[in-house]
Amino acid sequence: MPWRPAGSADAGPGRACSVSVVLAGSGALLLAFAIYDLLHTTILLQRAGPLTRWLGARLARLGRGLAARTDDRKLLSALGVGVLLATIATWGCLILIACTLLFSADPGLVVDADSGEPAGPVERLYFVGFTLITLGIGDFRPSGAVARLATIAGSGGGFFFVTLVITYLAPLVSAVTANRALAASIDALGGTPAAMLQRCLEDDGHLAFDHHLRELSGRLSTAAEQHAAYPALELFHARQRGSSLAPMAAAMWETLVLLEHAVAPARRPSAVTLAAARRSLDALLRAVAAGRLTHTRAEQPAPPPDPDAVPAAFRLADATERVTRALHLQPDLPRILHAWVREDGWRWTDVRHDGGG
């Protein structure tokens, strides 16, 4: 006998209508939610959609917890790819289930291509699956004008879904690479606040450092835009300290604070260059905080930069007071930095000391 959904044949037209309404309504709501989350994440390029944020936050906590217990950065470095694959699979499954519910609202929407008998639940799922991936096997077919139009829409939607995911992943991968290259560039300047200060203060090093800061300012601004557009960037953790943007950005932040407020003016890079670099770095930190999927319990701010890192010959007499006043003007930035460094799997000692990792 041909398959009939519960309440569709012998249970009366009233119940059959109710079942159809429930299936169609559930499918439509689920499809709308999946599409909203997909478009919000991949096209708006601001905060991730609600489902993406919920799933990403929980998988991130799980992955970071496992990595912390095993002290394995290889596991942490695989987190970003794993969360992305899980998110894409979730989108696909939701769309598949939603479309199957819609095609189940009427038993005659999908029929066997040879016998013309209505398809069962598994066959409907199978039909929707090969329709969405535009495979077009043909052993089941839509019946009626509405089903045919829905099949066309499903084929187009499946193609659009694949295209959208690819166009989202390509610039995201490029942004991951650019962020690691930026971290490596900061590492090449010394990698720690003390080393960068030493390089800046030796001979005429502040002139060369001025040139490097100008170049880094533009790249920091680009990184800020990338983190605002792709919050998933926080899930991609590099294995090496020198390729990790969080500790490198923190080291640069300490260096800039000390150059502006603890170093004698004659040995600093130009005020314009310092201000531009600081604004670019501030923008990056705020973009990271705004798009964060998870929130580490970093109630304490990062330790203040240590003026003693500046050689005594170039250190202002009231350096400690100047640094303290500067930090009071932006009390949120040390907290953002501390949370970002911890979420990236590092400690603040890794910011100030290159352990070779």
C-alpha distance (Angstrom), angle and dihedral (degrees) to the residues before:
residue distance angle dihedral
M1 . . .
P2 3.78 . .
W3 3.79 116.4 .
R4 3.80 118.6 -103.0
P5 3.81 126.2 -172.4
A6 3.78 116.4 -114.4
G7 3.79 110.3 -79.5
S8 3.80 94.8 10.3
A9 3.78 103.6 104.2
D10 3.78 119.3 19.0
A11 3.79 100.1 13.1
G12 3.79 94.5 76.3
P13 3.78 135.8 -94.6
G14 3.79 93.6 -89.4
R15 3.77 94.5 59.7
A16 3.81 91.9 40.7
C17 3.79 89.5 54.7
S18 3.80 91.3 49.1
V19 3.79 92.3 50.9
S20 3.81 90.6 49.0
V21 3.79 91.9 50.2
V22 3.81 92.0 48.8
L23 3.82 92.9 48.7
A24 3.80 94.0 45.2
G25 3.80 93.4 44.7
S26 3.80 93.8 46.9
G27 3.79 91.4 47.6
A28 3.79 93.4 47.8
L29 3.82 93.5 48.7
L30 3.79 93.0 46.1
L31 3.80 91.9 47.5
A32 3.80 92.1 48.1
F33 3.81 91.2 50.5
A34 3.80 93.3 48.6
I35 3.81 92.4 48.0
Y36 3.81 92.0 46.6
D37 3.80 92.3 51.7
L38 3.81 91.5 45.3
L39 3.80 94.9 49.5
H40 3.81 93.7 40.8
T41 3.80 90.4 54.8
T42 3.80 101.5 39.2
I43 3.81 105.1 31.7
L44 3.82 108.5 27.0
L45 3.83 88.9 51.1
Q46 3.77 94.1 -159.5
R47 3.77 122.9 92.9
A48 3.78 116.2 -4.8
G49 3.80 119.4 -103.6
P50 3.82 119.1 -89.4
L51 3.80 95.4 -101.7
T52 3.79 92.6 44.4
R53 3.81 91.2 50.2
W54 3.81 92.9 47.2
L55 3.80 94.4 47.3
G56 3.80 94.5 40.7
A57 3.80 93.3 49.7
R58 3.79 93.9 51.8
L59 3.78 95.8 43.9
A60 3.81 89.9 46.1
R61 3.81 92.2 52.6
L62 3.80 90.4 47.5
G63 3.80 94.0 47.8
R64 3.80 94.9 44.0
G65 3.78 91.0 46.9
L66 3.81 92.0 52.9
A67 3.80 91.4 45.6
A68 3.81 91.4 50.1
R69 3.80 92.7 49.8
T70 3.80 93.1 48.1
D71 3.83 94.9 35.3
D72 3.80 87.4 -134.8
R73 3.80 117.9 145.8
K74 3.81 89.8 -176.5
L75 3.79 87.9 68.8
L76 3.80 90.6 45.8
S77 3.81 91.7 49.8
A78 3.82 90.0 57.2
L79 3.81 92.8 53.7
G80 3.81 97.4 90.1
V81 3.80 95.1 51.6
G82 3.79 91.6 44.9
V83 3.80 94.3 51.3
L84 3.81 92.0 46.5
L85 3.80 92.7 51.2
A86 3.81 91.0 47.1
T87 3.81 91.0 49.7
I88 3.81 93.8 49.5
A89 3.81 90.9 46.4
T90 3.82 90.1 50.4
W91 3.81 91.8 51.5
G92 3.80 90.5 49.4
C93 3.81 94.0 47.6
L94 3.79 93.1 48.5
I95 3.80 92.1 50.5
L96 3.81 90.9 46.2
I97 3.81 93.1 50.4
A98 3.80 93.0 43.6
C99 3.81 93.4 51.7
T100 3.81 91.0 45.8
L101 3.80 89.9 54.5
L102 3.81 90.3 50.0
F103 3.80 92.2 50.9
S104 3.83 89.1 47.6
A105 3.80 93.3 58.8
D106 3.81 89.9 88.7
P107 3.84 122.0 30.8
G108 3.78 91.1 -143.2
L109 3.80 99.1 55.8
V110 3.82 94.2 89.1
V111 3.79 121.5 33.8
D112 3.78 138.6 172.5
A113 3.80 108.9 -88.4
D114 3.84 92.7 -135.3
S115 3.81 105.9 34.7
G116 3.80 100.2 26.4
E117 3.83 90.5 -134.0
P118 3.84 118.2 145.0
A119 3.80 113.8 -94.4
G120 3.79 122.3 -114.7
P121 3.84 126.1 -124.7
V122 3.81 95.4 -87.4
E123 3.79 91.7 45.3
R124 3.82 90.8 51.1
L125 3.79 90.4 51.5
Y126 3.79 89.0 48.6
F127 3.82 91.7 48.5
V128 3.81 92.7 49.5
G129 3.80 91.1 47.1
F130 3.78 96.5 54.4
T131 3.81 90.1 41.3
L132 3.80 92.8 55.1
I133 3.79 92.8 49.4
T134 3.85 89.2 44.7
L135 3.79 90.9 -123.5
G136 3.80 94.5 137.9
I137 3.83 99.0 -163.7
G138 3.81 92.4 168.5
D139 3.82 105.0 -148.8
F140 3.82 87.3 117.0
R141 3.77 125.3 35.7
P142 3.81 139.7 -172.7
S143 3.78 116.9 -99.4
G144 3.78 119.9 -147.3
A145 3.78 134.8 11.2
V146 3.81 95.2 -77.9
A147 3.80 92.7 51.7
R148 3.80 91.8 47.5
L149 3.79 92.3 51.1
A150 3.81 90.4 46.8
T151 3.81 89.7 51.0
I152 3.79 91.3 52.4
A153 3.80 90.1 48.6
G154 3.81 90.2 48.4
S155 3.79 93.0 51.6
G156 3.79 91.4 48.8
G157 3.79 91.5 45.1
G158 3.79 92.3 51.2
F159 3.80 91.6 51.5
F160 3.82 89.9 47.0
F161 3.82 90.8 49.8
V162 3.81 93.1 53.7
T163 3.81 91.9 45.2
L164 3.80 92.1 48.0
V165 3.79 93.2 50.6
I166 3.81 92.2 49.2
T167 3.81 93.5 48.2
Y168 3.81 88.8 49.9
L169 3.80 95.7 47.9
A170 3.81 97.3 47.8
P171 3.84 97.6 62.7
L172 3.80 90.4 37.2
V173 3.80 91.2 58.3
S174 3.80 88.9 45.6
A175 3.82 89.9 52.1
V176 3.82 91.4 50.8
T177 3.80 89.7 53.0
A178 3.81 92.3 46.4
N179 3.81 91.9 50.4
R180 3.79 91.8 51.8
A181 3.80 90.9 47.4
L182 3.81 89.2 51.4
A183 3.80 90.4 51.0
A184 3.81 90.1 50.0
S185 3.81 90.5 51.4
I186 3.81 91.0 53.5
D187 3.80 89.4 46.6
A188 3.81 89.4 53.1
L189 3.81 89.2 59.4
G190 3.79 89.0 61.2
G191 3.78 105.4 -68.5
T192 3.82 95.4 -129.7
P193 3.80 130.5 63.8
A194 3.82 92.3 -115.2
A195 3.81 93.4 49.9
M196 3.81 93.6 46.4
L197 3.78 91.4 48.3
Q198 3.78 91.2 49.5
R199 3.80 91.2 51.2
C200 3.81 91.1 47.8
L201 3.81 95.7 47.4
E202 3.78 100.8 44.0
D203 3.83 113.7 102.2
D204 3.84 106.9 -48.7
G205 3.78 93.0 -19.1
H206 3.79 92.4 126.9
L207 3.80 89.2 69.0
A208 3.79 92.9 54.4
F209 3.81 90.2 42.0
D210 3.80 88.7 54.0
H211 3.80 89.4 57.9
H212 3.81 92.2 49.2
L213 3.80 92.0 48.5
R214 3.80 91.6 53.5
E215 3.77 90.6 53.7
L216 3.80 92.9 45.0
S217 3.81 92.8 49.7
G218 3.79 92.0 66.4
R219 3.79 92.3 46.2
L220 3.80 91.8 48.4
S221 3.81 89.2 52.8
T222 3.81 89.8 50.4
A223 3.80 90.2 49.9
A224 3.81 89.5 51.6
E225 3.81 90.4 54.5
Q226 3.80 90.9 47.1
H227 3.80 93.3 52.0
A228 3.80 90.4 47.6
A229 3.81 91.0 51.3
Y230 3.81 97.8 39.3
P231 3.83 113.1 34.3
A232 3.82 87.6 175.0
L233 3.82 87.6 76.1
E234 3.81 88.5 85.2
L235 3.82 88.6 66.1
F236 3.81 94.1 61.2
H237 3.80 108.6 88.7
A238 3.79 122.5 -174.7
R239 3.78 118.7 -139.1
Q240 3.80 95.1 -135.6
R241 3.79 126.0 62.3
G242 3.79 91.9 -134.6
S243 3.81 91.0 58.5
S244 3.81 95.5 45.0
L245 3.78 113.0 98.0
A246 3.82 96.2 -158.3
P247 3.84 98.5 65.0
M248 3.80 91.9 35.1
A249 3.82 91.9 51.8
A250 3.81 89.2 48.1
A251 3.81 90.9 51.1
M252 3.80 90.1 49.3
W253 3.81 90.6 48.7
E254 3.81 92.3 53.8
T255 3.80 90.2 46.4
L256 3.81 93.4 51.6
V257 3.81 92.7 47.1
L258 3.80 91.2 51.9
L259 3.81 93.6 44.6
E260 3.80 91.5 51.7
H261 3.79 99.4 41.8
A262 3.82 110.0 19.0
V263 3.81 106.5 35.4
A264 3.79 124.4 80.9
P265 3.84 110.2 -102.7
A266 3.80 93.8 -119.4
R267 3.82 91.1 62.4
R268 3.80 98.3 45.4
P269 3.78 128.6 96.5
S270 3.79 111.8 -107.4
A271 3.79 116.9 -62.9
V272 3.81 90.9 -122.4
T273 3.80 92.0 54.4
L274 3.80 93.1 46.6
A275 3.80 92.6 48.7
A276 3.82 92.4 48.6
A277 3.81 92.5 49.5
R278 3.79 91.9 47.3
R279 3.82 93.1 49.3
S280 3.80 91.1 48.9
L281 3.79 91.7 49.3
D282 3.81 91.6 46.4
A283 3.82 89.4 52.3
L284 3.81 90.2 51.7
L285 3.80 92.6 51.0
R286 3.80 92.8 49.0
A287 3.81 91.4 48.1
V288 3.80 89.9 51.9
A289 3.81 90.9 49.8
A290 3.81 94.3 46.2
G291 3.80 95.0 50.7
R292 3.79 98.3 39.0
L293 3.81 114.2 137.1
T294 3.79 93.8 -165.4
H295 3.78 131.9 33.8
T296 3.78 119.7 -144.0
R297 3.77 117.0 -149.8
A298 3.79 94.5 -111.3
E299 3.77 99.2 150.2
Q300 3.78 90.1 156.2
P301 3.80 118.3 70.7
A302 3.76 121.7 -127.2
P303 3.81 114.7 -80.2
P304 3.81 110.7 -88.9
P305 3.80 117.5 -100.8
D306 3.78 111.2 -88.8
P307 3.84 112.8 -120.6
D308 3.82 88.4 -158.9
A309 3.81 86.6 74.2
V310 3.81 85.4 74.6
P311 3.83 112.4 81.1
A312 3.79 110.8 -108.1
A313 3.81 92.1 -119.2
F314 3.81 91.1 63.5
R315 3.83 100.4 31.3
L316 3.77 121.9 107.8
A317 3.80 115.7 -122.4
D318 3.81 92.8 -123.4
A319 3.81 95.1 39.2
T320 3.81 94.9 128.6
E321 3.81 93.1 52.9
R322 3.81 92.0 46.2
V323 3.81 92.7 51.0
T324 3.83 91.3 47.3
R325 3.81 92.2 51.8
A326 3.81 91.5 47.9
L327 3.81 92.2 52.4
H328 3.80 91.7 50.1
L329 3.80 89.1 60.4
Q330 3.82 92.1 61.1
P331 3.81 107.2 25.1
D332 3.81 93.8 161.7
L333 3.80 97.1 62.2
P334 3.84 96.9 68.8
R335 3.82 88.9 51.7
I336 3.81 92.2 49.0
L337 3.79 90.8 49.3
H338 3.79 93.8 47.0
A339 3.81 92.2 50.5
W340 3.82 92.9 45.9
V341 3.80 93.4 50.0
R342 3.81 91.6 48.6
E343 3.80 93.5 46.7
D344 3.80 88.6 51.7
G345 3.79 88.8 58.4
W346 3.82 98.5 -106.0
R347 3.79 136.1 115.2
W348 3.79 126.3 -133.6
T349 3.79 89.0 -109.2
D350 3.81 86.0 64.8
V351 3.81 88.2 59.0
R352 3.80 93.5 56.9
H353 3.78 99.7 33.6
D354 3.78 129.0 45.9
G355 3.77 104.6 -136.8
G356 3.78 92.0 -178.8
G357 3.81 92.1 -109.0
